[in-house]
Amino acid sequence: MNADAIQTILIYALPVLLSITVHEAAHGYAARHFGDRTAEMMGRITLNPLKHIDPIGTIVMPLFLYFATSGAFLFGYAKPVPVNFGALRNPKRDMVWVALAGPASNLAQAIAWALLLVVYALLGVSEPFFLKMAQGGILANLVMWAFNLFPLPPLDGGRILVGLLPWRQAQAVARLEPWGFFIVMALVLVGIVGTYWLRPLMELGYWLIHLLLLPFAALLR
């Protein structure tokens, strides 16, 4: 492992851990708000990353893919927060909000990392490591935000789609869940997800962050 690879891992370690931890905790908070206390009873409504890390999906797989593809392709996952959708007060409606909570938390974190860059600029911080970590935080969270919104279960976007569709169409989409992961991975490998979903949505995310930070950027002039 060369020095550049070690530096890259160190730069992304904190943003990625935070993005995963807050994402999963957000699902648990939302589920509890709408009536399901399953995640709370299992100790999963927490910002302790150890409760959400999957040794294979969060550590081994991303590292293997990073070195196997020279950083061209990364993928990982955390332990999903358990949600009993039947315990929600209005399962079909509330599942949309529970699913949306995770990606929304990532968008909020991306904005927070961007604000940190503004603070660095105001304070005159020019240390490349801190600047790259903030930039990495924006990137990592926008990737999680966009990828998880892909409209196929078991991704959050798929659950949102199931909650929004009429009952018959929702059932048809829900039946895809056992194979959804493999379908998404196949679409990723052939470039469809990256070209037609991730890239446009991430460009939208960067544009939105730029728009939100315009008033703060004025302070730097």
PyMOL CGO cylinders between C-alpha atoms (Angstrom):
from pymol import cmd
from pymol.cgo import CYLINDER

trace = [
    CYLINDER, 0.00, 0.00, 0.00, 1.64, 3.25, -1.12, 0.3, 1, 1, 1, 1, 1, 1,
    CYLINDER, 1.64, 3.25, -1.12, 1.53, 6.62, 0.62, 0.3, 1, 1, 1, 1, 1, 1,
    CYLINDER, 1.53, 6.62, 0.62, -1.12, 8.05, -1.74, 0.3, 1, 1, 1, 1, 1, 1,
    CYLINDER, -1.12, 8.05, -1.74, -3.48, 5.14, -1.04, 0.3, 1, 1, 1, 1, 1, 1,
    CYLINDER, -3.48, 5.14, -1.04, -3.03, 5.50, 2.72, 0.3, 1, 1, 1, 1, 1, 1,
    CYLINDER, -3.03, 5.50, 2.72, -3.71, 9.24, 2.50, 0.3, 1, 1, 1, 1, 1, 1,
    CYLINDER, -3.71, 9.24, 2.50, -6.86, 8.63, 0.44, 0.3, 1, 1, 1, 1, 1, 1,
    CYLINDER, -6.86, 8.63, 0.44, -8.15, 6.13, 3.02, 0.3, 1, 1, 1, 1, 1, 1,
    CYLINDER, -8.15, 6.13, 3.02, -7.46, 8.57, 5.86, 0.3, 1, 1, 1, 1, 1, 1,
    CYLINDER, -7.46, 8.57, 5.86, -9.18, 11.42, 4.01, 0.3, 1, 1, 1, 1, 1, 1,
    CYLINDER, -9.18, 11.42, 4.01, -12.33, 9.41, 3.34, 0.3, 1, 1, 1, 1, 1, 1,
    CYLINDER, -12.33, 9.41, 3.34, -12.50, 7.33, 6.54, 0.3, 1, 1, 1, 1, 1, 1,
    CYLINDER, -12.50, 7.33, 6.54, -14.29, 9.90, 8.71, 0.3, 1, 1, 1, 1, 1, 1,
    CYLINDER, -14.29, 9.90, 8.71, -16.70, 11.21, 6.03, 0.3, 1, 1, 1, 1, 1, 1,
    CYLINDER, -16.70, 11.21, 6.03, -17.69, 7.68, 4.99, 0.3, 1, 1, 1, 1, 1, 1,
    CYLINDER, -17.69, 7.68, 4.99, -18.17, 6.48, 8.58, 0.3, 1, 1, 1, 1, 1, 1,
    CYLINDER, -18.17, 6.48, 8.58, -20.30, 9.52, 9.36, 0.3, 1, 1, 1, 1, 1, 1,
    CYLINDER, -20.30, 9.52, 9.36, -22.31, 9.20, 6.15, 0.3, 1, 1, 1, 1, 1, 1,
    CYLINDER, -22.31, 9.20, 6.15, -23.15, 5.55, 6.90, 0.3, 1, 1, 1, 1, 1, 1,
    CYLINDER, -23.15, 5.55, 6.90, -23.79, 6.05, 10.62, 0.3, 1, 1, 1, 1, 1, 1,
    CYLINDER, -23.79, 6.05, 10.62, -26.06, 9.08, 10.30, 0.3, 1, 1, 1, 1, 1, 1,
    CYLINDER, -26.06, 9.08, 10.30, -27.86, 7.50, 7.32, 0.3, 1, 1, 1, 1, 1, 1,
    CYLINDER, -27.86, 7.50, 7.32, -28.79, 4.37, 9.26, 0.3, 1, 1, 1, 1, 1, 1,
    CYLINDER, -28.79, 4.37, 9.26, -29.61, 6.24, 12.48, 0.3, 1, 1, 1, 1, 1, 1,
    CYLINDER, -29.61, 6.24, 12.48, -31.90, 8.54, 10.48, 0.3, 1, 1, 1, 1, 1, 1,
    CYLINDER, -31.90, 8.54, 10.48, -33.95, 5.54, 9.33, 0.3, 1, 1, 1, 1, 1, 1,
    CYLINDER, -33.95, 5.54, 9.33, -34.29, 4.46, 12.96, 0.3, 1, 1, 1, 1, 1, 1,
    CYLINDER, -34.29, 4.46, 12.96, -35.29, 7.92, 14.18, 0.3, 1, 1, 1, 1, 1, 1,
    CYLINDER, -35.29, 7.92, 14.18, -37.89, 8.24, 11.43, 0.3, 1, 1, 1, 1, 1, 1,
    CYLINDER, -37.89, 8.24, 11.43, -39.29, 4.75, 12.10, 0.3, 1, 1, 1, 1, 1, 1,
    CYLINDER, -39.29, 4.75, 12.10, -39.65, 5.54, 15.81, 0.3, 1, 1, 1, 1, 1, 1,
    CYLINDER, -39.65, 5.54, 15.81, -41.34, 8.84, 14.99, 0.3, 1, 1, 1, 1, 1, 1,
    CYLINDER, -41.34, 8.84, 14.99, -43.94, 7.04, 12.89, 0.3, 1, 1, 1, 1, 1, 1,
    CYLINDER, -43.94, 7.04, 12.89, -44.62, 4.30, 15.44, 0.3, 1, 1, 1, 1, 1, 1,
    CYLINDER, -44.62, 4.30, 15.44, -42.08, 1.49, 14.97, 0.3, 1, 1, 1, 1, 1, 1,
    CYLINDER, -42.08, 1.49, 14.97, -39.70, 1.07, 17.93, 0.3, 1, 1, 1, 1, 1, 1,
    CYLINDER, -39.70, 1.07, 17.93, -37.88, -2.02, 16.54, 0.3, 1, 1, 1, 1, 1, 1,
    CYLINDER, -37.88, -2.02, 16.54, -34.61, -0.19, 15.84, 0.3, 1, 1, 1, 1, 1, 1,
    CYLINDER, -34.61, -0.19, 15.84, -34.73, 1.52, 19.24, 0.3, 1, 1, 1, 1, 1, 1,
    CYLINDER, -34.73, 1.52, 19.24, -35.23, -1.79, 21.08, 0.3, 1, 1, 1, 1, 1, 1,
    CYLINDER, -35.23, -1.79, 21.08, -32.26, -3.29, 19.19, 0.3, 1, 1, 1, 1, 1, 1,
    CYLINDER, -32.26, -3.29, 19.19, -30.01, -0.34, 20.05, 0.3, 1, 1, 1, 1, 1, 1,
    CYLINDER, -30.01, -0.34, 20.05, -29.70, 0.82, 16.45, 0.3, 1, 1, 1, 1, 1, 1,
    CYLINDER, -29.70, 0.82, 16.45, -30.84, 4.42, 16.96, 0.3, 1, 1, 1, 1, 1, 1,
    CYLINDER, -30.84, 4.42, 16.96, -27.34, 5.59, 17.73, 0.3, 1, 1, 1, 1, 1, 1,
    CYLINDER, -27.34, 5.59, 17.73, -24.47, 7.57, 16.25, 0.3, 1, 1, 1, 1, 1, 1,
    CYLINDER, -24.47, 7.57, 16.25, -22.04, 4.87, 17.37, 0.3, 1, 1, 1, 1, 1, 1,
    CYLINDER, -22.04, 4.87, 17.37, -20.60, 3.63, 14.04, 0.3, 1, 1, 1, 1, 1, 1,
    CYLINDER, -20.60, 3.63, 14.04, -19.76, 0.22, 15.54, 0.3, 1, 1, 1, 1, 1, 1,
    CYLINDER, -19.76, 0.22, 15.54, -23.49, -0.51, 15.72, 0.3, 1, 1, 1, 1, 1, 1,
    CYLINDER, -23.49, -0.51, 15.72, -23.91, 0.04, 11.97, 0.3, 1, 1, 1, 1, 1, 1,
    CYLINDER, -23.91, 0.04, 11.97, -20.66, -1.29, 10.48, 0.3, 1, 1, 1, 1, 1, 1,
    CYLINDER, -20.66, -1.29, 10.48, -20.84, -4.55, 8.56, 0.3, 1, 1, 1, 1, 1, 1,
    CYLINDER, -20.84, -4.55, 8.56, -17.29, -6.01, 8.54, 0.3, 1, 1, 1, 1, 1, 1,
    CYLINDER, -17.29, -6.01, 8.54, -17.62, -7.25, 4.96, 0.3, 1, 1, 1, 1, 1, 1,
    CYLINDER, -17.62, -7.25, 4.96, -19.80, -4.57, 3.40, 0.3, 1, 1, 1, 1, 1, 1,
    CYLINDER, -19.80, -4.57, 3.40, -18.35, -1.54, 5.16, 0.3, 1, 1, 1, 1, 1, 1,
    CYLINDER, -18.35, -1.54, 5.16, -14.65, -2.42, 5.35, 0.3, 1, 1, 1, 1, 1, 1,
    CYLINDER, -14.65, -2.42, 5.35, -13.51, -5.44, 3.33, 0.3, 1, 1, 1, 1, 1, 1,
    CYLINDER, -13.51, -5.44, 3.33, -15.53, -4.91, 0.15, 0.3, 1, 1, 1, 1, 1, 1,
    CYLINDER, -15.53, -4.91, 0.15, -14.78, -1.18, -0.35, 0.3, 1, 1, 1, 1, 1, 1,
    CYLINDER, -14.78, -1.18, -0.35, -11.06, -1.70, 0.30, 0.3, 1, 1, 1, 1, 1, 1,
    CYLINDER, -11.06, -1.70, 0.30, -10.92, -4.70, -2.04, 0.3, 1, 1, 1, 1, 1, 1,
    CYLINDER, -10.92, -4.70, -2.04, -12.75, -2.85, -4.81, 0.3, 1, 1, 1, 1, 1, 1,
    CYLINDER, -12.75, -2.85, -4.81, -10.60, 0.27, -4.32, 0.3, 1, 1, 1, 1, 1, 1,
    CYLINDER, -10.60, 0.27, -4.32, -7.35, -1.61, -4.84, 0.3, 1, 1, 1, 1, 1, 1,
    CYLINDER, -7.35, -1.61, -4.84, -8.72, -4.07, -7.41, 0.3, 1, 1, 1, 1, 1, 1,
    CYLINDER, -8.72, -4.07, -7.41, -10.00, -1.29, -9.67, 0.3, 1, 1, 1, 1, 1, 1,
    CYLINDER, -10.00, -1.29, -9.67, -7.41, 1.39, -8.78, 0.3, 1, 1, 1, 1, 1, 1,
    CYLINDER, -7.41, 1.39, -8.78, -10.17, 3.50, -7.28, 0.3, 1, 1, 1, 1, 1, 1,
    CYLINDER, -10.17, 3.50, -7.28, -12.37, 3.38, -10.38, 0.3, 1, 1, 1, 1, 1, 1,
    CYLINDER, -12.37, 3.38, -10.38, -15.25, 1.58, -8.67, 0.3, 1, 1, 1, 1, 1, 1,
    CYLINDER, -15.25, 1.58, -8.67, -16.30, 1.60, -5.02, 0.3, 1, 1, 1, 1, 1, 1,
    CYLINDER, -16.30, 1.60, -5.02, -19.25, 0.01, -3.33, 0.3, 1, 1, 1, 1, 1, 1,
    CYLINDER, -19.25, 0.01, -3.33, -20.14, -0.82, 0.24, 0.3, 1, 1, 1, 1, 1, 1,
    CYLINDER, -20.14, -0.82, 0.24, -23.03, -1.14, 2.62, 0.3, 1, 1, 1, 1, 1, 1,
    CYLINDER, -23.03, -1.14, 2.62, -23.85, -0.99, 6.33, 0.3, 1, 1, 1, 1, 1, 1,
    CYLINDER, -23.85, -0.99, 6.33, -26.05, -3.23, 8.43, 0.3, 1, 1, 1, 1, 1, 1,
    CYLINDER, -26.05, -3.23, 8.43, -29.60, -2.15, 7.55, 0.3, 1, 1, 1, 1, 1, 1,
    CYLINDER, -29.60, -2.15, 7.55, -31.60, -0.72, 10.43, 0.3, 1, 1, 1, 1, 1, 1,
    CYLINDER, -31.60, -0.72, 10.43, -34.49, -3.13, 11.14, 0.3, 1, 1, 1, 1, 1, 1,
    CYLINDER, -34.49, -3.13, 11.14, -37.86, -1.59, 10.39, 0.3, 1, 1, 1, 1, 1, 1,
    CYLINDER, -37.86, -1.59, 10.39, -41.20, -3.32, 10.94, 0.3, 1, 1, 1, 1, 1, 1,
    CYLINDER, -41.20, -3.32, 10.94, -43.28, -1.49, 8.36, 0.3, 1, 1, 1, 1, 1, 1,
    CYLINDER, -43.28, -1.49, 8.36, -46.43, -3.13, 9.72, 0.3, 1, 1, 1, 1, 1, 1,
    CYLINDER, -46.43, -3.13, 9.72, -45.89, -1.32, 13.01, 0.3, 1, 1, 1, 1, 1, 1,
    CYLINDER, -45.89, -1.32, 13.01, -45.96, 2.11, 11.37, 0.3, 1, 1, 1, 1, 1, 1,
    CYLINDER, -45.96, 2.11, 11.37, -49.14, 4.09, 11.96, 0.3, 1, 1, 1, 1, 1, 1,
    CYLINDER, -49.14, 4.09, 11.96, -49.80, 4.34, 8.23, 0.3, 1, 1, 1, 1, 1, 1,
    CYLINDER, -49.80, 4.34, 8.23, -47.44, 1.73, 6.67, 0.3, 1, 1, 1, 1, 1, 1,
    CYLINDER, -47.44, 1.73, 6.67, -47.74, 2.69, 2.99, 0.3, 1, 1, 1, 1, 1, 1,
    CYLINDER, -47.74, 2.69, 2.99, -47.38, 6.43, 3.60, 0.3, 1, 1, 1, 1, 1, 1,
    CYLINDER, -47.38, 6.43, 3.60, -44.92, 6.31, 6.48, 0.3, 1, 1, 1, 1, 1, 1,
    CYLINDER, -44.92, 6.31, 6.48, -42.52, 3.91, 4.74, 0.3, 1, 1, 1, 1, 1, 1,
    CYLINDER, -42.52, 3.91, 4.74, -41.83, 6.73, 2.26, 0.3, 1, 1, 1, 1, 1, 1,
    CYLINDER, -41.83, 6.73, 2.26, -40.68, 9.04, 5.05, 0.3, 1, 1, 1, 1, 1, 1,
    CYLINDER, -40.68, 9.04, 5.05, -38.65, 6.32, 6.78, 0.3, 1, 1, 1, 1, 1, 1,
    CYLINDER, -38.65, 6.32, 6.78, -36.90, 5.45, 3.51, 0.3, 1, 1, 1, 1, 1, 1,
    CYLINDER, -36.90, 5.45, 3.51, -36.37, 9.10, 2.60, 0.3, 1, 1, 1, 1, 1, 1,
    CYLINDER, -36.37, 9.10, 2.60, -34.75, 9.89, 5.96, 0.3, 1, 1, 1, 1, 1, 1,
    CYLINDER, -34.75, 9.89, 5.96, -31.48, 8.13, 5.06, 0.3, 1, 1, 1, 1, 1, 1,
    CYLINDER, -31.48, 8.13, 5.06, -30.74, 9.90, 1.76, 0.3, 1, 1, 1, 1, 1, 1,
    CYLINDER, -30.74, 9.90, 1.76, -31.98, 13.19, 3.22, 0.3, 1, 1, 1, 1, 1, 1,
    CYLINDER, -31.98, 13.19, 3.22, -29.41, 12.86, 6.01, 0.3, 1, 1, 1, 1, 1, 1,
    CYLINDER, -29.41, 12.86, 6.01, -26.68, 12.40, 3.41, 0.3, 1, 1, 1, 1, 1, 1,
    CYLINDER, -26.68, 12.40, 3.41, -27.73, 15.51, 1.51, 0.3, 1, 1, 1, 1, 1, 1,
    CYLINDER, -27.73, 15.51, 1.51, -27.72, 17.44, 4.79, 0.3, 1, 1, 1, 1, 1, 1,
    CYLINDER, -27.72, 17.44, 4.79, -24.22, 16.15, 5.58, 0.3, 1, 1, 1, 1, 1, 1,
    CYLINDER, -24.22, 16.15, 5.58, -22.96, 17.13, 2.13, 0.3, 1, 1, 1, 1, 1, 1,
    CYLINDER, -22.96, 17.13, 2.13, -24.23, 20.66, 2.77, 0.3, 1, 1, 1, 1, 1, 1,
    CYLINDER, -24.23, 20.66, 2.77, -22.56, 20.64, 6.21, 0.3, 1, 1, 1, 1, 1, 1,
    CYLINDER, -22.56, 20.64, 6.21, -19.19, 19.62, 4.73, 0.3, 1, 1, 1, 1, 1, 1,
    CYLINDER, -19.19, 19.62, 4.73, -19.56, 22.39, 2.15, 0.3, 1, 1, 1, 1, 1, 1,
    CYLINDER, -19.56, 22.39, 2.15, -20.26, 24.88, 4.94, 0.3, 1, 1, 1, 1, 1, 1,
    CYLINDER, -20.26, 24.88, 4.94, -17.09, 23.65, 6.64, 0.3, 1, 1, 1, 1, 1, 1,
    CYLINDER, -17.09, 23.65, 6.64, -15.15, 24.60, 3.52, 0.3, 1, 1, 1, 1, 1, 1,
    CYLINDER, -15.15, 24.60, 3.52, -16.60, 28.11, 3.81, 0.3, 1, 1, 1, 1, 1, 1,
    CYLINDER, -16.60, 28.11, 3.81, -15.54, 28.25, 7.47, 0.3, 1, 1, 1, 1, 1, 1,
    CYLINDER, -15.54, 28.25, 7.47, -12.05, 27.10, 6.50, 0.3, 1, 1, 1, 1, 1, 1,
    CYLINDER, -12.05, 27.10, 6.50, -11.86, 29.88, 3.93, 0.3, 1, 1, 1, 1, 1, 1,
    CYLINDER, -11.86, 29.88, 3.93, -13.04, 32.48, 6.46, 0.3, 1, 1, 1, 1, 1, 1,
    CYLINDER, -13.04, 32.48, 6.46, -10.45, 31.30, 8.98, 0.3, 1, 1, 1, 1, 1, 1,
    CYLINDER, -10.45, 31.30, 8.98, -7.69, 31.07, 6.38, 0.3, 1, 1, 1, 1, 1, 1,
    CYLINDER, -7.69, 31.07, 6.38, -7.21, 27.31, 6.82, 0.3, 1, 1, 1, 1, 1, 1,
    CYLINDER, -7.21, 27.31, 6.82, -5.18, 26.01, 3.90, 0.3, 1, 1, 1, 1, 1, 1,
    CYLINDER, -5.18, 26.01, 3.90, -4.03, 22.59, 5.14, 0.3, 1, 1, 1, 1, 1, 1,
    CYLINDER, -4.03, 22.59, 5.14, -4.67, 20.28, 2.11, 0.3, 1, 1, 1, 1, 1, 1,
    CYLINDER, -4.67, 20.28, 2.11, -5.64, 17.29, 4.29, 0.3, 1, 1, 1, 1, 1, 1,
    CYLINDER, -5.64, 17.29, 4.29, -8.55, 19.15, 5.93, 0.3, 1, 1, 1, 1, 1, 1,
    CYLINDER, -8.55, 19.15, 5.93, -9.68, 20.70, 2.65, 0.3, 1, 1, 1, 1, 1, 1,
    CYLINDER, -9.68, 20.70, 2.65, -9.62, 17.33, 0.88, 0.3, 1, 1, 1, 1, 1, 1,
    CYLINDER, -9.62, 17.33, 0.88, -11.51, 15.69, 3.75, 0.3, 1, 1, 1, 1, 1, 1,
    CYLINDER, -11.51, 15.69, 3.75, -14.29, 18.28, 3.47, 0.3, 1, 1, 1, 1, 1, 1,
    CYLINDER, -14.29, 18.28, 3.47, -14.39, 17.81, -0.31, 0.3, 1, 1, 1, 1, 1, 1,
    CYLINDER, -14.39, 17.81, -0.31, -14.43, 14.04, 0.24, 0.3, 1, 1, 1, 1, 1, 1,
    CYLINDER, -14.43, 14.04, 0.24, -17.31, 14.48, 2.68, 0.3, 1, 1, 1, 1, 1, 1,
    CYLINDER, -17.31, 14.48, 2.68, -19.34, 16.27, 0.01, 0.3, 1, 1, 1, 1, 1, 1,
    CYLINDER, -19.34, 16.27, 0.01, -18.55, 13.62, -2.59, 0.3, 1, 1, 1, 1, 1, 1,
    CYLINDER, -18.55, 13.62, -2.59, -19.16, 10.59, -0.33, 0.3, 1, 1, 1, 1, 1, 1,
    CYLINDER, -19.16, 10.59, -0.33, -22.50, 11.90, 0.87, 0.3, 1, 1, 1, 1, 1, 1,
    CYLINDER, -22.50, 11.90, 0.87, -23.72, 12.92, -2.57, 0.3, 1, 1, 1, 1, 1, 1,
    CYLINDER, -23.72, 12.92, -2.57, -22.85, 9.43, -3.85, 0.3, 1, 1, 1, 1, 1, 1,
    CYLINDER, -22.85, 9.43, -3.85, -24.82, 7.85, -0.97, 0.3, 1, 1, 1, 1, 1, 1,
    CYLINDER, -24.82, 7.85, -0.97, -27.70, 10.28, -1.48, 0.3, 1, 1, 1, 1, 1, 1,
    CYLINDER, -27.70, 10.28, -1.48, -27.95, 9.65, -5.21, 0.3, 1, 1, 1, 1, 1, 1,
    CYLINDER, -27.95, 9.65, -5.21, -27.27, 5.91, -5.19, 0.3, 1, 1, 1, 1, 1, 1,
    CYLINDER, -27.27, 5.91, -5.19, -29.75, 5.14, -2.42, 0.3, 1, 1, 1, 1, 1, 1,
    CYLINDER, -29.75, 5.14, -2.42, -32.48, 7.04, -4.26, 0.3, 1, 1, 1, 1, 1, 1,
    CYLINDER, -32.48, 7.04, -4.26, -32.26, 4.64, -7.23, 0.3, 1, 1, 1, 1, 1, 1,
    CYLINDER, -32.26, 4.64, -7.23, -35.88, 3.44, -7.59, 0.3, 1, 1, 1, 1, 1, 1,
    CYLINDER, -35.88, 3.44, -7.59, -35.45, -0.27, -7.03, 0.3, 1, 1, 1, 1, 1, 1,
    CYLINDER, -35.45, -0.27, -7.03, -35.86, -2.15, -3.74, 0.3, 1, 1, 1, 1, 1, 1,
    CYLINDER, -35.86, -2.15, -3.74, -34.08, -2.89, -1.44, 0.3, 1, 1, 1, 1, 1, 1,
    CYLINDER, -34.08, -2.89, -1.44, -32.59, 0.59, -1.98, 0.3, 1, 1, 1, 1, 1, 1,
    CYLINDER, -32.59, 0.59, -1.98, -34.37, 3.48, -0.29, 0.3, 1, 1, 1, 1, 1, 1,
    CYLINDER, -34.37, 3.48, -0.29, -35.57, 4.82, -3.63, 0.3, 1, 1, 1, 1, 1, 1,
    CYLINDER, -35.57, 4.82, -3.63, -37.30, 1.51, -4.29, 0.3, 1, 1, 1, 1, 1, 1,
    CYLINDER, -37.30, 1.51, -4.29, -39.13, 1.67, -0.96, 0.3, 1, 1, 1, 1, 1, 1,
    CYLINDER, -39.13, 1.67, -0.96, -40.13, 5.26, -1.71, 0.3, 1, 1, 1, 1, 1, 1,
    CYLINDER, -40.13, 5.26, -1.71, -41.49, 4.14, -5.09, 0.3, 1, 1, 1, 1, 1, 1,
    CYLINDER, -41.49, 4.14, -5.09, -43.45, 1.29, -3.47, 0.3, 1, 1, 1, 1, 1, 1,
    CYLINDER, -43.45, 1.29, -3.47, -44.98, 3.76, -1.03, 0.3, 1, 1, 1, 1, 1, 1,
    CYLINDER, -44.98, 3.76, -1.03, -45.99, 6.19, -3.77, 0.3, 1, 1, 1, 1, 1, 1,
    CYLINDER, -45.99, 6.19, -3.77, -47.39, 3.79, -6.38, 0.3, 1, 1, 1, 1, 1, 1,
    CYLINDER, -47.39, 3.79, -6.38, -50.98, 2.50, -6.41, 0.3, 1, 1, 1, 1, 1, 1,
    CYLINDER, -50.98, 2.50, -6.41, -51.37, -0.79, -4.52, 0.3, 1, 1, 1, 1, 1, 1,
    CYLINDER, -51.37, -0.79, -4.52, -51.20, -3.17, -7.51, 0.3, 1, 1, 1, 1, 1, 1,
    CYLINDER, -51.20, -3.17, -7.51, -48.13, -1.52, -9.10, 0.3, 1, 1, 1, 1, 1, 1,
    CYLINDER, -48.13, -1.52, -9.10, -46.51, -1.21, -5.67, 0.3, 1, 1, 1, 1, 1, 1,
    CYLINDER, -46.51, -1.21, -5.67, -46.83, -4.95, -5.12, 0.3, 1, 1, 1, 1, 1, 1,
    CYLINDER, -46.83, -4.95, -5.12, -45.23, -5.64, -8.51, 0.3, 1, 1, 1, 1, 1, 1,
    CYLINDER, -45.23, -5.64, -8.51, -42.21, -3.47, -7.66, 0.3, 1, 1, 1, 1, 1, 1,
    CYLINDER, -42.21, -3.47, -7.66, -41.96, -4.93, -4.14, 0.3, 1, 1, 1, 1, 1, 1,
    CYLINDER, -41.96, -4.93, -4.14, -41.68, -8.46, -5.59, 0.3, 1, 1, 1, 1, 1, 1,
    CYLINDER, -41.68, -8.46, -5.59, -38.36, -7.44, -7.18, 0.3, 1, 1, 1, 1, 1, 1,
    CYLINDER, -38.36, -7.44, -7.18, -36.69, -6.96, -3.78, 0.3, 1, 1, 1, 1, 1, 1,
    CYLINDER, -36.69, -6.96, -3.78, -35.06, -10.45, -3.50, 0.3, 1, 1, 1, 1, 1, 1,
    CYLINDER, -35.06, -10.45, -3.50, -33.25, -9.81, -6.80, 0.3, 1, 1, 1, 1, 1, 1,
    CYLINDER, -33.25, -9.81, -6.80, -32.98, -6.02, -6.55, 0.3, 1, 1, 1, 1, 1, 1,
    CYLINDER, -32.98, -6.02, -6.55, -29.40, -5.98, -5.28, 0.3, 1, 1, 1, 1, 1, 1,
    CYLINDER, -29.40, -5.98, -5.28, -28.18, -8.12, -8.17, 0.3, 1, 1, 1, 1, 1, 1,
    CYLINDER, -28.18, -8.12, -8.17, -30.15, -6.10, -10.73, 0.3, 1, 1, 1, 1, 1, 1,
    CYLINDER, -30.15, -6.10, -10.73, -28.66, -2.85, -9.41, 0.3, 1, 1, 1, 1, 1, 1,
    CYLINDER, -28.66, -2.85, -9.41, -25.12, -4.27, -9.43, 0.3, 1, 1, 1, 1, 1, 1,
    CYLINDER, -25.12, -4.27, -9.43, -25.57, -5.44, -13.02, 0.3, 1, 1, 1, 1, 1, 1,
    CYLINDER, -25.57, -5.44, -13.02, -26.80, -1.97, -14.00, 0.3, 1, 1, 1, 1, 1, 1,
    CYLINDER, -26.80, -1.97, -14.00, -23.81, -0.43, -12.20, 0.3, 1, 1, 1, 1, 1, 1,
    CYLINDER, -23.81, -0.43, -12.20, -21.31, -2.69, -13.98, 0.3, 1, 1, 1, 1, 1, 1,
    CYLINDER, -21.31, -2.69, -13.98, -22.70, -1.89, -17.44, 0.3, 1, 1, 1, 1, 1, 1,
    CYLINDER, -22.70, -1.89, -17.44, -22.61, 1.82, -16.65, 0.3, 1, 1, 1, 1, 1, 1,
    CYLINDER, -22.61, 1.82, -16.65, -26.33, 2.56, -16.71, 0.3, 1, 1, 1, 1, 1, 1,
    CYLINDER, -26.33, 2.56, -16.71, -26.61, 3.64, -13.07, 0.3, 1, 1, 1, 1, 1, 1,
    CYLINDER, -26.61, 3.64, -13.07, -23.52, 5.82, -13.25, 0.3, 1, 1, 1, 1, 1, 1,
    CYLINDER, -23.52, 5.82, -13.25, -24.33, 7.52, -16.55, 0.3, 1, 1, 1, 1, 1, 1,
    CYLINDER, -24.33, 7.52, -16.55, -28.09, 7.93, -16.34, 0.3, 1, 1, 1, 1, 1, 1,
    CYLINDER, -28.09, 7.93, -16.34, -28.69, 8.19, -12.59, 0.3, 1, 1, 1, 1, 1, 1,
    CYLINDER, -28.69, 8.19, -12.59, -25.66, 8.94, -10.41, 0.3, 1, 1, 1, 1, 1, 1,
    CYLINDER, -25.66, 8.94, -10.41, -24.02, 11.57, -12.61, 0.3, 1, 1, 1, 1, 1, 1,
    CYLINDER, -24.02, 11.57, -12.61, -27.16, 13.68, -13.29, 0.3, 1, 1, 1, 1, 1, 1,
    CYLINDER, -27.16, 13.68, -13.29, -28.32, 13.48, -9.67, 0.3, 1, 1, 1, 1, 1, 1,
    CYLINDER, -28.32, 13.48, -9.67, -24.88, 14.37, -8.31, 0.3, 1, 1, 1, 1, 1, 1,
    CYLINDER, -24.88, 14.37, -8.31, -24.66, 17.34, -10.68, 0.3, 1, 1, 1, 1, 1, 1,
    CYLINDER, -24.66, 17.34, -10.68, -28.03, 18.43, -9.29, 0.3, 1, 1, 1, 1, 1, 1,
    CYLINDER, -28.03, 18.43, -9.29, -26.69, 17.96, -5.76, 0.3, 1, 1, 1, 1, 1, 1,
    CYLINDER, -26.69, 17.96, -5.76, -23.59, 20.08, -6.42, 0.3, 1, 1, 1, 1, 1, 1,
    CYLINDER, -23.59, 20.08, -6.42, -25.77, 22.76, -8.06, 0.3, 1, 1, 1, 1, 1, 1,
    CYLINDER, -25.77, 22.76, -8.06, -28.11, 22.78, -5.04, 0.3, 1, 1, 1, 1, 1, 1,
    CYLINDER, -28.11, 22.78, -5.04, -25.18, 23.11, -2.61, 0.3, 1, 1, 1, 1, 1, 1,
    CYLINDER, -25.18, 23.11, -2.61, -23.71, 25.92, -4.69, 0.3, 1, 1, 1, 1, 1, 1,
    CYLINDER, -23.71, 25.92, -4.69, -27.07, 27.70, -4.65, 0.3, 1, 1, 1, 1, 1, 1,
    CYLINDER, -27.07, 27.70, -4.65, -27.47, 27.31, -0.88, 0.3, 1, 1, 1, 1, 1, 1,
    CYLINDER, -27.47, 27.31, -0.88, -23.95, 28.56, -0.21, 0.3, 1, 1, 1, 1, 1, 1,
    CYLINDER, -23.95, 28.56, -0.21, -24.19, 31.70, -2.36, 0.3, 1, 1, 1, 1, 1, 1,
    CYLINDER, -24.19, 31.70, -2.36, -25.05, 33.93, 0.65, 0.3, 1, 1, 1, 1, 1, 1,
    CYLINDER, -25.05, 33.93, 0.65, -22.08, 32.50, 2.60, 0.3, 1, 1, 1, 1, 1, 1,
    CYLINDER, -22.08, 32.50, 2.60, -19.75, 32.85, -0.38, 0.3, 1, 1, 1, 1, 1, 1,
    CYLINDER, -19.75, 32.85, -0.38, -20.54, 36.56, -0.38, 0.3, 1, 1, 1, 1, 1, 1,
    CYLINDER, -20.54, 36.56, -0.38, -18.80, 36.77, 3.01, 0.3, 1, 1, 1, 1, 1, 1,
    CYLINDER, -18.80, 36.77, 3.01, -15.54, 35.78, 1.33, 0.3, 1, 1, 1, 1, 1, 1,
    CYLINDER, -15.54, 35.78, 1.33, -15.54, 38.70, -1.08, 0.3, 1, 1, 1, 1, 1, 1,
]
cmd.load_cgo(trace, "trace")
